[in-house]
Amino acid sequence: MPDRLVEHIAGPGELVLRRWRRQDAAILSQAVADSLEHLRPWMPWVAQEPMSLEGRLELIDRWEREWLAGGDAVMGVLLGGSVAGGCGLHRRIGPGGLEIGYWTHPNFLREGIAVTAAGLLTDAAFAHPQISHVEIHHDKANEASAGIPRKLGFRFIRQVSDERQAPAELWIAYEWRLTRQEWNRQRPLVLP
């Protein structure tokens, strides 16, 4: 049995992080459509949008297969039933580590949604004993995204040259890291 990542997290109030399901295809499509102008400068996957409903269902099915095999957890951020964004834990940084990704619907910007979601995902990552560190990566130009790891106590570890993947990028990736020990020391100070 593969070591599967989290599939559902209850946050404060009505905030819920959960894996996308086939029945979410329409609301996910609408949330992405609502967010295109906000996301296009930073998210390479937006180049595939707009996606047909059939394409969205195939994508959700692929996420399901990958998760069942022990891969990434790609999740919706729901607040009171509305899509407030998306997030995930990704196994792309090597053994012992997980990378957190996130995006926020424009109707929910500057409400702490991404910080709260990233904090909940950090907790979920460290629930797995083999995970020693969590990272957040973003392009240098994406200053709003830099606020999330900073608020959660991640350490800036380096900047590296990167391929341009989205229109506003400077081709320089900023990488932030937090170890299990660092999180255990500060966790009560940053989570609601």
CORNORQUI-V762770 format. One record per helix or strand. SS is the DSSP state (~ for helix, > for strand). FROM is the first residue (numbers start at 1). TO is the last residue. If there is no record, write none. Layout:
ss=SS from=FROM to=TO
ss=SS from=FROM to=TO
This chain:
ss=> from=8 to=10
ss=> from=15 to=19
ss=~ from=22 to=39
ss=~ from=44 to=48
ss=~ from=53 to=68
ss=> from=73 to=79
ss=> from=82 to=90
ss=> from=97 to=104
ss=~ from=106 to=108
ss=~ from=113 to=126
ss=> from=133 to=139
ss=~ from=143 to=151
ss=> from=155 to=161
ss=> from=172 to=179
ss=~ from=180 to=190
